[in-house]
Each structure stands twice: as structure tokens, then as C-alpha cells.
Amino acid sequence: MIVCLMTAAANLVVGGLVGLCGVAGFLLPMFYTAGLGMNVSEGLALSFAAFIVSGALGSWNYKKAGNLDLAFGLRLSAGSLAGAILGVVLNLVIPEEQVKMLLYLVVLLSGISILLRKDNGKGTQSGAAKFSIEKNLPMTLLLGFLTGAVCSMSGAGGPVLVMPLLVVFGISIRTAVGVALFNSIFIGIPAVAGYLAQCDMKKILPVLLAALAAHAVGVYYGSKNAERINQGILKKGVAVFSIVIAGCRLTGIM
């Protein structure tokens, strides 16, 4: 019961942050493995199940607002689907301690990338390439494959890695967030299937249900109030928290 309550609370908070600013999902795997002491497969199964929920709810809202290029999202997600399958396979053959270190490293780099990224609201960032990936099918599939593999192997939800890359390739920030959320559904599906197959379903099912319900509520209300929050300050807070926690885990302080 305690584990279910802690899981619900964490997913409510993280889901709210995802709804508010599109990032923070990558904190869930670390909560499960470092906070609750779960093994990697259990932590990633629970996390990616939540990412499917936030991806579906978030991308739907972005689609209604006209900020989701569905055709491009489907092409990108076709690559991610294949990449995610490879990522799960790699995760299962790599020693668990190494996977945990990779997870903490991804969280650390994700936090740094949030701090360094400048959201200027335009199609590209200052100094970014002018090339647009939307019409280039091979590059789209390759990008989807590589990011899908990294995300499913490490536990990064998707948006925190995919979104800045899409901006670099010329996608507007709002559309990049919408596509990244949509893409996280297709990373999450094979990841959940692969990791759940390694778990004791009787043990994890109550925790999974609590996580999904709380995450959905958090994402829903977070997205409803996104306009009221200074997203720049919020993202920086998430980034600093991520860097500190991941740094502590990597150095053995915690």
C-alpha cells in the first residue's frame, strides 16, 4: 500500500510537470530504481506505461491546438517503433548496474540540455542548421530509430531528447513538443511489452494501476494550467533538480 501511494504521488507530480512544460518524465525511472529500490525492468515498465498515457493525452491537446504535424509524427514514430524494440533487447543483455548508470547519465544530460536550450518560439534556434527534416523520409526514419533505441534502453521518455533535436532540424517549438509527445507513445508500446514480460505481474499490477491513474490526472490538470505558469522558470527548476539527483547517484553520494 505504501509503495502504491508513493507511486501515485510521484506520478501525480511528474504528470503535472509533463502537462505544464512537456518534460520531467525521465525522472520516473530514477524514482522507481533509486527511490523504491525496484529492479530496472520494473522501473522501466511502470515509467513507459505512464509515458504512453502522457503522450496520448498531451499530443491530443496539441493536435486540437494545431501544433501536431501528424504525417511527420507517424513517419518519425515508424522509426522509433523499430528502435525501441532494439533498445529493449540491448537493455536486457546489458548488466543492470550499467543500465542504471546509463539512466542517471541520460537524466544528467537531459537536465543540462534543458538549461542550455533557448526557446525562441521560431523554427530554429540561434546557430541551428537551416535544414528541415520534415520532407526527408530516410533522415526522419533514422532519427526516429536512434532516439527510440536510446530512450527505450535508458528510460528517457522521449520528449526531453526528441524535442530539442526536432527544433535543431527546423521544427517550431510547439510542433516539436506535440510531435515528441506523440512519438513517445510508439516508443512506449514495445518498451512496456518488453519490460513487463520480465516482471511479476501479480506484484506490479496494483502499482501499475495507481501509476497510470495518477499520471493521467497530473497530465490533464497540468496541461489545463500550462498557460498560467512561467514555463522558463519551471523548466529550469526541473533541470537543476535532475542534475543534482543524477550527479549524486553517479558519484555515489546517494
DAKA-V631261 format. One record per residue. N is the residue number from 0. RES is the residue in one small letter. SS is DSSP state (~ for helix, > for strand, _ for the rest). OMEGA is omega in radians with two decimals (none if undefined). Layout:
# DAKA-V631261
n: {N/N}
res: {RES/RES}
ss: {SS/SS}
omega: {OMEGA/OMEGA}
This chain:
# DAKA-V631261
n: {0/1/2/3/4/5/6/7/8/9/10/11/12/13/14/15/16/17/18/19/20/21/22/23/24/25/26/27/28/29/30/31/32/33/34/35/36/37/38/39/40/41/42/43/44/45/46/47/48/49/50/51/52/53/54/55/56/57/58/59/60/61/62/63/64/65/66/67/68/69/70/71/72/73/74/75/76/77/78/79/80/81/82/83/84/85/86/87/88/89/90/91/92/93/94/95/96/97/98/99/100/101/102/103/104/105/106/107/108/109/110/111/112/113/114/115/116/117/118/119/120/121/122/123/124/125/126/127/128/129/130/131/132/133/134/135/136/137/138/139/140/141/142/143/144/145/146/147/148/149/150/151/152/153/154/155/156/157/158/159/160/161/162/163/164/165/166/167/168/169/170/171/172/173/174/175/176/177/178/179/180/181/182/183/184/185/186/187/188/189/190/191/192/193/194/195/196/197/198/199/200/201/202/203/204/205/206/207/208/209/210/211/212/213/214/215/216/217/218/219/220/221/222/223/224/225/226/227/228/229/230/231/232/233/234/235/236/237/238/239/240/241/242/243/244/245/246/247/248/249/250/251/252/253}
res: {m/i/v/c/l/m/t/a/a/a/n/l/v/v/g/g/l/v/g/l/c/g/v/a/g/f/l/l/p/m/f/y/t/a/g/l/g/m/n/v/s/e/g/l/a/l/s/f/a/a/f/i/v/s/g/a/l/g/s/w/n/y/k/k/a/g/n/l/d/l/a/f/g/l/r/l/s/a/g/s/l/a/g/a/i/l/g/v/v/l/n/l/v/i/p/e/e/q/v/k/m/l/l/y/l/v/v/l/l/s/g/i/s/i/l/l/r/k/d/n/g/k/g/t/q/s/g/a/a/k/f/s/i/e/k/n/l/p/m/t/l/l/l/g/f/l/t/g/a/v/c/s/m/s/g/a/g/g/p/v/l/v/m/p/l/l/v/v/f/g/i/s/i/r/t/a/v/g/v/a/l/f/n/s/i/f/i/g/i/p/a/v/a/g/y/l/a/q/c/d/m/k/k/i/l/p/v/l/l/a/a/l/a/a/h/a/v/g/v/y/y/g/s/k/n/a/e/r/i/n/q/g/i/l/k/k/g/v/a/v/f/s/i/v/i/a/g/c/r/l/t/g/i/m}
ss: {_/~/~/~/~/~/~/~/~/~/~/~/~/~/~/~/~/~/~/~/~/_/_/_/_/_/~/~/~/~/~/~/~/~/~/_/_/_/_/~/~/~/~/~/~/~/~/~/~/~/~/~/~/~/~/~/~/~/~/~/~/~/~/~/_/_/_/_/_/~/~/~/~/~/~/~/~/~/~/~/~/~/~/~/~/~/~/~/~/~/~/~/~/_/_/~/~/~/~/~/~/~/~/~/~/~/~/~/~/~/~/~/~/~/~/~/_/_/_/_/_/_/_/_/_/_/_/_/_/_/_/_/_/_/_/_/~/~/~/~/~/~/~/~/~/~/~/~/~/~/~/~/~/~/_/_/_/_/~/~/~/~/~/~/~/~/~/~/_/_/_/_/~/~/~/~/~/~/~/~/~/~/~/~/~/~/~/~/~/~/~/~/~/~/~/~/_/_/_/_/~/~/~/~/~/~/~/~/~/~/~/~/~/~/~/~/~/~/~/~/~/~/~/~/_/~/~/~/_/_/~/~/~/~/~/~/~/~/~/~/~/~/~/~/~/~/~/~/~/~/~/_/_/_}
omega: {3.13/-3.14/3.13/-3.14/3.11/3.12/3.13/-3.14/-3.14/-3.12/3.08/-3.13/-3.10/3.09/3.09/3.12/3.10/3.12/-3.11/-2.99/3.06/-3.14/3.08/3.13/-3.12/3.10/-3.07/-3.14/3.13/3.08/-3.09/-3.05/-3.10/-3.08/-3.09/3.09/3.11/3.04/-3.03/-3.11/3.11/-3.13/-3.12/3.09/3.13/-3.10/-3.09/3.03/3.09/3.14/3.08/3.13/-3.11/3.10/-3.13/-3.13/-3.09/-3.11/3.08/3.11/3.10/3.09/3.13/3.14/3.14/-3.08/3.08/3.03/-3.00/-3.13/3.10/3.12/3.13/3.12/3.11/-3.07/3.06/3.06/-3.11/3.14/3.12/-3.14/-3.12/3.10/3.10/-3.13/3.11/3.13/3.13/3.14/-3.06/-3.14/3.11/3.12/-3.02/-3.13/3.10/3.09/3.11/3.11/3.09/3.11/-3.13/3.11/3.11/3.10/3.13/-3.13/3.09/3.11/3.11/-3.12/3.11/3.14/-3.05/-3.07/3.10/3.14/-3.12/3.07/-3.12/-3.07/-3.14/3.05/3.13/3.13/-3.11/3.13/3.13/-3.10/3.08/-3.01/-2.96/-3.08/-3.09/-3.04/3.14/3.13/3.11/3.14/3.14/3.10/3.12/-3.12/-3.09/-3.14/3.10/3.14/-3.13/-3.10/-3.08/3.14/-3.00/-3.09/3.03/-3.02/-3.12/-3.08/-3.07/3.10/-3.05/-3.04/-3.13/3.11/3.11/3.11/3.11/-3.12/2.97/3.12/3.09/-3.01/-3.11/3.10/3.12/3.10/-3.14/3.13/-3.13/3.09/3.10/-3.14/-3.10/3.06/-3.05/2.98/-3.05/-3.05/3.12/3.13/3.12/-3.13/-3.10/-3.08/3.09/3.13/3.13/-3.04/3.00/-3.02/3.14/-3.13/-2.96/-3.04/3.13/3.12/3.14/-3.13/3.11/-3.13/-3.09/-3.13/-3.11/-3.14/3.13/3.12/-3.14/-3.14/-3.09/-3.09/3.06/3.14/3.13/-3.06/-3.07/-3.09/-3.06/-3.02/3.00/-3.01/3.11/3.12/-3.12/-3.13/3.12/3.09/3.09/-3.11/-3.12/3.11/-3.12/-3.11/-3.12/-3.10/-3.13/3.11/3.12/3.14/-3.12/-3.11/3.09/3.11/3.14/none}
